[in-house]
């Protein structure tokens, strides 16, 4: 026995050392804890199933205690690695405390129970653990829209790991209590009829479990569609969709989004060879903001479609709808030719590639194919084959994987019969569907990419995407920092229009912080919020402290400090602050330094004007800022009648303001006016590679305009 314990101890430490060198699993967080819990549960059940227990309730406690020690031994090398890398977090340690131990207890209790009651305890123990760990997960996936999961064997999955940061949820603590309750029940159950002293504890534990399962939704363990529907409170039906939305979103906004749903569903159905009249209505859940979506579904900034669910649906927060609606609807509609049960492709690259290929141009400065074609060396067949493997899509950064898969898929759809792609989508195998090797297909894709015209400026965008690190290359993944928590809390307040509370929260933090260590992101949010609240004096005092703590003031903060000076009447200090910078010729500085433009510009920037400003009161140079003000602060009525007045379309930021304004015109029913703006933009944009994506985006806006007029 001592020799076995020494070997088991060495094995547990070696296992922890191995994890300490594996990307993602080396983090002192939920992934390593969940893997350890799974292995521990099965190992404990196997050990207990082979033991000889005395007919006493306490029998086996010593062995269970030893298995607990083994389960937590891997924590030593993982904790050491996290401390060396500076990646220790209290949340990660809490996950390790809460996840492996209860799983080991449950596994041992299951093995012990079957050892008392059956002749093949190990077989039944393994089968039950497989059902709990896999079978229950499949049932939840099929019946519930949430993407966070609690499990008695492997512990916890927080939702899409694209959110990067994972906080400990109170629901984890409650669910692990349920796991321990099941372990205690199975531990005592064999003695229920033979020992009177265990009957009351068994009944109390059973009552506790019953009450726990009645409160699964309230405690955040399971959120059904009905629960989410009740939490949101609003329902709006269109031709092809049922929009379940937060009750605080205005009826006009929902009606506009409903029209967009129908437009994209009908257009995408045609592209995919589907009849929209034969499709189930899409259930579109629209959340007020990402924090509400995170609480109800487990996905924060990540928008998702649970294609495996029996009801076609998608979950989006309001700020993201315009940019991702079409992409997500592709996922929903592609259910029609996905593989059985999963309702999607087993190949993630094909799932996301199809959505990117059909979503339209995301970047107004570079088309999808242009981003790839701008590279000196095109992605080779080996890289593409790797990306299309079960885990390969996630090895690269998100932007790169999506771009490569989208460009390749778009080419396949254009170069071959779309029916071949649908066959590949269902099976996950491109070579089998197309009858060609991946090398042949990639060579054809390369030949096409070499014909794509690009602009030198697009190489900057392309390099940024190709050089972005994947999640396995990031340090301290999943760990919530104090900065992250503060940005999340203040961000939610701002999203709910509680600006005063956000400003107060950030101000209290800055009062007690070492200003030399405060991230620029916090300073910017605090200062912008304060200036919009007419707190220029307080903002200036805070920025003075920040300036004193830094040798070089970042340009973004310098701009905010100069605005605070201007708003307090100290034009001289503000101008000096701008002029002494190497960015004094920046467009933003030039406008601020112009005595005739400054006051109107700053009033627009922070929404400080006391009455509506019309285009007849402003020079052309400030028209884009007026439009941005109308869009940002929902003052479209003040800009609705403006004739097309276009300034510097070469600047992508200006173009995006004009495009957003056109969308606002459509949303407000100014259809003829929106068409005049679209025509003006389209005619004044040069026919050059740099404007290719812009023309495509305008073409989609034109199609939306035509659709909404007849809707």
N, C-alpha and C positions, 0 to 999 in steps of 0.2 A: 504493500500500500504506500509506504513512504516513497519508493521509487516512482510509482505512478503519479504521485502528487508533485514530485520534483519535475517529472517530464511534462505534466499538465501546466505547471507554473511557467516552465521555459517556453512551452508552446504558446501560452497566452501572451507572454512578453514579446515573443518573436512575431506573433500576429500583430500586436500593437505597433511594433517597429516597422513592419511592412506597410501598415496603413499610413504611418507617419511620412512615407515617401511617395504615396499615391496622390495625384491631384484630386481635389475635392474631398476625398476620404481622409486626408491628413488633417483636415480642419477639426478642431474640437467642437463638433456641432452635430446636427441631427443625422447627417448621412452616416458618419462613422458609428454613431450610437445605434442607429437603426440596423445596420449590418451586424453589429455585435449582438444586438438583441435577438435577431433572427437566428444566428448561429447558436447563441446561448439557449434559446427556447428549445430548439431541436435536440441539442446535445443533452440538456437537462432531462428532457422526456426520455431520451434513449437510455441515459444512466438510470433514471428511476424505474424504467420498464424492466431493467435487468437485475434490480436489487431484490433482496428478501426482507420484507418489512414485518416487524412484530405487529400484533393487533392492538396497537396503542396509538392514540392521536398524535403523540409527540414523536413517533417513529419517523426518522428521515430528516429531522430538523438539522442535525449536525452536518449531514451530507449536503443539504440545501445551502447551509451557511458557507460551506467550502466552495460550492458552485458560484455563489455570490462573489466571493473573493476572486475567483478565476474570471468572472465576467467583467470585473472592474480593473484587473491588472493591465489590460491593454491601454487603459487611460494614462498610465505612467509615461510611456514614450510619446503618446500623442500630446499630452499636456506639456511635456518637455519641449517638443517641436514647436508647439504654438507659442510658448513663452520665448523661445529663441527667435522666432520670426515676428514677435510682437503682435500675435493674432489671438491672444487670450480674450475671452469674453465671458461674462457671467451667464449670459443666455446659453452659450455652448456648453458650459459646465452643468447648467441646470438640465439641459437635454440629456446629458450623459447620466446624471443622477436619476432622472425620471424614466428613461426608456429601457436600458438593459435589465435592471433589477427585477421589475414586475414581470417582464417577459420570461426570464429564467424561472421565477417563482411559478408562473402559470404552466410552463413546460414541465417542470418537475411535478407539479400537482396533477397534471394530466397523466403523466407516466405512472405516478404512484396510484392514482385512481384505477386505471386499467390493470395495474398489477394486482390490485385487490379483487377486481371484478371479472377479468377475462383471462383466457389462456394465452392470448397473443398480444400482450400489452404494448410492445414496441410498434407493431404494425398499426394498431388502432390509434396509438398516440401520434404517429407520423401522419396518418390520414387525416386526423382531426386538425392537426396543426396546419396541414396543407389547405384544408377547407377554410380555416380561419384566416390564414395569410393571403390566400389567392381567391378562394371562392367568394368570400364576403366582399373583397375588393371589387370583383367582377360584378357582383350584385349591386353594389353602391354606384359603380360607374354607369351601369345600365339604367338605374332608377333615379339617380340624383344628379343635378347639374353642377354641384360643387366640385372643385379641383383640389381641395385639401382633404386629407383622409387620416383617421385614427384607426389603429389596428392593434389588437392584443398581442400579436407576435412581433411585427416589425416596428411598432410604435407610432410613427407620425410622418406624414408627408405634407408640407406646408402649402403646396400649390406650385405654379410655374417657377422654376429656378432662374428664369430670365429676370425676375424681380431682384435677384442677387442677394438681398438682405433678408434674413429670416429672424423674426422676433419670437420669443417664447410666448405662447398663447395660454391663457388660463385654462382653456379647454383641455390642454395636454395633461395638466395636473388632475383635473376631474376624471379624465378617461383612464389615467393610470391607476386611479383609485378603483375604478370599475374592474380593471384587470386584476388587481390584488384581491378584490372581493370575489371574483370568479375562482382565483387560486385558493382562497380560504374555503370557499364553498366545496370545491372538489376535494380539498384536503380532509374536511370533516365528514363529507357525505357517506363514506363507507361505514361510519360508526353511528349513523343516525338511529338505527333500530336496536343497536346493541349497547349503547351508552347514553343514558338519559341526560348526562351533563352537556352533550353537544347539540341537543335538539333545539334549545332556545337560541344559541348562537347561529345555527343553520337557518332557522326561521327569520332571525333578524337580518342576516346577510341576504337572504332571498328577498325580503321586503325592501332592503336598501337597493338591491339591483333593480327591482321592479320600479321603484321611484326614480332611479337614475335613468332608466330607459324611457320613462314617460317625459323626461325633461331633456332629451337629446338635442332638440332644436334650440331650446333656450340657453343651453350651456355651450352652444357652438360646436357640437360634435357632428351633427348631421343637419344640413339645410336642404329640405326638399323644395321642389318647385312651388308648392303651395305656400310654404313658409316665406320664400323670397317674394312671391307675388303679393302676399299680405304686407310684407315689410315695405315694398315699393309703393303699392297702393293705387297706381294708375294703369288703365288699359285702354288701348286705341287700336281699332281694326282697320286694315286697308284691304286692297284686292288680294294681296298675296302674303300678308304678314299680320301677326298680332303683336303689337308693341306693348310690353309690360314695362312701365316707366315709373320713376320716382314722382311722387305726387307734387313735388315742388317745381317740376319742369312745366313751363307754361303750355297751355293747349296749342297756341300758335306754333311754338317750337316743335311740338310732337307732330302736328299736322304736316309741317315742312319735312320732318324726318320720315314720316310715313310715305310721302310722295317719293322721296329719295329711295326708300326701300323698294317700292314698286318699280321705279325706273331701272334700278340696277338688277333686280330679279328678272325682269322681262328681257333686258339686254343680254345679261349673262346666260339666261336660259337658251337664247338663240345661239350664242357662241358655243354652248356646250351640247347643242342638239337636243334640248329638252323642251317639253311643253309646259309652261308655267301653270296652265289651267289644271294639269294633272298632278301637281305637286301639293304636298301637305303645306298648310300655311306655316311660315317661318315664325317661330317665337323669338322675338328680339327683346332682350332685357336691357333697358337703358338706365344706368345708375347716375345719380347726381354727380358723383365724383369718384375717383379711384379708391378713396379710403372706405367709402360705403361698399364698393364692389369687393374690396379686400376682406372686409368683415363678413360679408354674406357668401362669398364664393371661394375665397382663398387666393384670388388673383387680383393684384393691385394695379400696377401700371400695365400689366400684360392683358391684352384683349384675347378672348379665346372662344372656341366653338367645341363643345363636347360632342363630337360626331358620333361617338359610341352610344349616346343616350337614345332612347327610343323615340323621343320627340325632337324634330329638327329645331335647333335653337342656337343663339349666340349671346354673349354677354359683353357689353361695351359701356364704358363710362362716357358721359356726355361730351367732354372735351375732345375725345378721340373719335367720335362718330364720323365726322366728315372725312378724316384722313384714312380710316381703316374699314369703313362700312363695306365697300365693294370687295375688299380682300377677304373679309370674314364671310360674306355671302357666297363667295366661290367655294369655301370649305363646306358650307351648308348644302349647296346645290350638288356638289360632287359626291355627296352621300349616295346619290342615285346610281352611280357606277363604281362605288367602292366595294371592297371585299365584304362578304357577309359578316354579321355581328359587329365588327369594328366600324363599318360604314365609311371606310377611308382606305387609303393605300398603306400597305405594310412598309412602304418606303417613304420616310419623312421628307426626303428631298423632292419627291413628286408631289406630295401634299402641299408643301409650301411653294414649290416651284410653279405649280398651276395657279395658285392664288396671286403670286407676284406677277406672273405673265399676263393675267387678265385684269389686274387692279388698275391699270393706267399708270402714267408716269408719277412717281412719288417725289422725285427731285426736279424742280423746275430748271435747274442749271445743267442737268445731264440725264440723258435717256438711259434706260436699263442696259441696252446693248452698248451704248457709248461708254458706260462705266467700265465694262469688261474690256472693250476694244482699245481703251486708252492705255492699257498696260503694254509694256514692251514685250513681255513674255506672257502668252495666253495660258490659262490653266490647262495642264496636260491631262491625258486620259487617266493616268494613275490617280491624280488628285480628284478628278470627277468620280471615278469608281469608288474611291475611299469615302467621298462625301455622301455617296448614295448607299453606303453600308448602314446597318442598323444603328450604329452609334456615331458614324462619321459626320453626320450633319451637325452634331453638337460639339465636335472637336474644334471647328473653326469658330470665329466670332459670328454672332448672329447676323450682322449686316452683310458679311462676306458670304455666308452660307445662303442667305436669302437671295442675294444678287446673282450668284453663280447658278443656283437652281432655277431662278426666274428666267434668266437669259437663255439658258439651255432649253428649258421647257418651251419658252416662247418660240424659239427656232424650230423645235420639233413640231409644234402645232402649225406653224406656217409652211414647213418644208414637206410634211407628210400628211396623210389622211388623219384627221383628229380621232377617228375610230381606233387607230393604232395606239394613240396615247391613252385612250380610255381603257384599252386592254392592258397596257403597261401599268396603269394606275391601280387596276384591280388586283394584279398579280404581284406588283412590286418589281418586276423584271423588265427592264427596257430592251436588252438584247433579244429576249424570247419574243416579245411583242413585235419588234421591228424586224426581226430576222437578220440583224447585223450586230457585230461586236461593238462594245462601247468605244473602242479605238476608232472604228470607221465613223461612228456617229459624231464623236468629238472632232475628228478631222473635218467633217462637213460643217460643223458649227464654226470651227476656226476659219474655214474658207469664207463663210458668211461674215464673220466679225471683221475680217480684213477689208471688206467692202464698206464698212460703217465709217462715215465721216465723223471725225472728232475735232475738238478744239483744244489747244494746249491748256487752257484754264481747267478743262475737265479732268486732267491728270491729277490735279490737287485733290479733287473729290474722290477719284478712283484710288489714289494712294491711301487716303484716310480710311477707306473701307477695307482695302486689302491688308493694311498694316494693323488694323484693330485687333487687340488680343482676344482670344477666346476665353470662356469662363474658366477653363482649366489652367490658364496662364495667369489669372489674377491672383493676388495675394489676399489672404484674410477674407475669402468668399463667405458670404452669409452673415458676417458679424455686424450687428447694428452698433454703430458708434454713437456717442452723445450728440455729435453734429447731425447725424442722420435722424435721430429721434426728434431733435428740435426742428429740423426742416419738415419732417412729417407732420408734427403737431401744428406748426404755424401754417403749413401748406393747406391743411384741412380747414383751418379757420378762415383763410383767405378764400378758399373755394366756396365756403358757406357765407361769404360776405361779412365775416366778423373781423374786419380789418383792425378795429381798435384793440380787440383781444390779442390779435397776432402781434401788433406793434408793442403792446405791453409785455407779452411773453418774451419777445426778442430783446426788449429794452432791459428787462430784469436779468436776462442771461448776460448781456454785455456789461452790465454794471459790476458783475462778480467775476468776469472772465479776464484772463491774461490777453490783452488786446493783440499782442504780437502773435498769438496762436489762433486767433479767431479766423476761420476760413472766409474768403472773400464772398462766397455765396450767402453766408448769413448776413454780412455787412450790407450787401446789395439789397437783399430782401427787406431788411429792417429800414434802410434809408429810403428806398422807393415807397414803401408803405407809409413811412412817416411824412414824406413830402406830399403824398396824396391826401394825407389827413391834416395838412396845414401845420405840421409840427417842424417847420424848417429850423427854428431855433434849437430845439432838442437834437435834431439830426446833426446840425452843425457842431454842437458840443461833442457829440459822440464821435463824429468823424475827425475832429481835432485830436481826440485821444487816440484814435486809430492811426492817424498820421504820425503822431509822436512816437508810436510804438514800432513803426516801419521805416526802413531807410528809403525805400522806393514805393511810392503810392501807386497801386495799379491804375491803369487808365480808366477802367470802368468806375472805380471809386472816385477818381479825380473828377470825372464828369458829374457825379452825384454831389460831390462837395461844392463844385462850382455852382450847381443849381441851387444848393442851399444858400450859398452866398448871395446869388441873384435874388432869391425870394426874400431874404432878410434886408435887401437894399444895398448890400455891399458889392456893387458892380465892379469896383476897382480890384478887390481881392479875387473875385471870381474870374475876371479877365486875365489877371496875372497868372492864376493857377493854370489856365488853359494855354496861355502863350508860352509858358516856360517848358511845356511838354513837347516831345518830339512828334506828337500827334496833333499839333496845333492846326495842321491843314486837313484834318479829318472833317468829313462833312458835318458831323454833329457839333464839332467845335466851331466851325465856320458860321453855322447858323446862330449859335449862342453868342458869338462875338459881334454879330450884326445888330446895331442898336435898334433898327427898325423891325427886325424879325424876332428878337429875343423874347419879349414878353408874351407875344402870341404863341410862340413855339413852346415855351415852358408851361404856359397855361394848358396847352393841348397835351403836352407830355404827361402832366399829372392831373388832368381833368379838374382844373381849378377855376375855369371861367364860370361866371355867374349867369350867363345867358348863352343861348345857342349861337354858334359862330357860323356864318354862311361863307360860301366860297367867294362872294363879292367883297368880303372884308379882308381877304388874304391874298398875298402874291402867289404866283404859281409854285414857287419853291416850297411853300408850306402846304400845298394841297394834299400831298401824300400823308403828311402828319395829321391833317384834319380828317382824312378818311380813316386812318388808323385809330384816331380818337373815337370816331363814330362806331367803329367795329368793336374796339376794346371795351368801351363803356356802354355799349348798346344804345347809342344815340343816333340810330340810322335815320330817324325822321329829319334831323338837321342836315343830312347830306343827300337825302333821297333824290332830290331834283337836280343834283349837279350834273352838268354836261361833262362828257369825257374831257379830262384835262390831265394829260400824261406827261410825267417828268422823268427823264433818265431811266428808260426801260432796261438799259443794259445792267443796271443794278438789280440783282435777284431780290433784294429786300423790297425795293419799290414795286417790282412786278408782283410779288406775293401780296402786297397791300392792295393793289388794284384787283387782283384775282379774288381776294377775300371780300372786297367791296362788291364785286359782281355777285358773289354768292349771297351776300346780305340783301342785295336788291331782289334777287330771286325769292329769297325767304320772305321778303316783305311784299311780294306781289307786283313789283315794278318790272314786269316782264319786258316790255318794249325798251325800257331804259337799260335793262341789263344787256339786251342784244346790241344796243348801240355801243355800249362799253366793250363788249366782246369784239365787235367788228373793228372798233378803233384800236384795240390792243393787237388784234391779229394783223391789221394792215400796217401798223407802225413797227412791228417787230421784224427785223431783217431776216431774210431767208438764209440763215447760216447754221452750222452745226450746233453752236452754243444755244440757239433758240429752238432746236428741234423739239425738246421736251415741252417747252412752253406752248408751242403751236398744238401739240397733241392734247395738252391739258385744256386749252381753250376750245378745242374741238369737242371734248367731252362736255364742257360747260354749255356749248351751243346745243348739243343733243339733249341735255337736261332742260334747257330753256324751251326747246321745241316740245318736249314731253310735257312739261308742267303747264304749258299754254292749253294743251288738249286734255289735261288730266281731269 
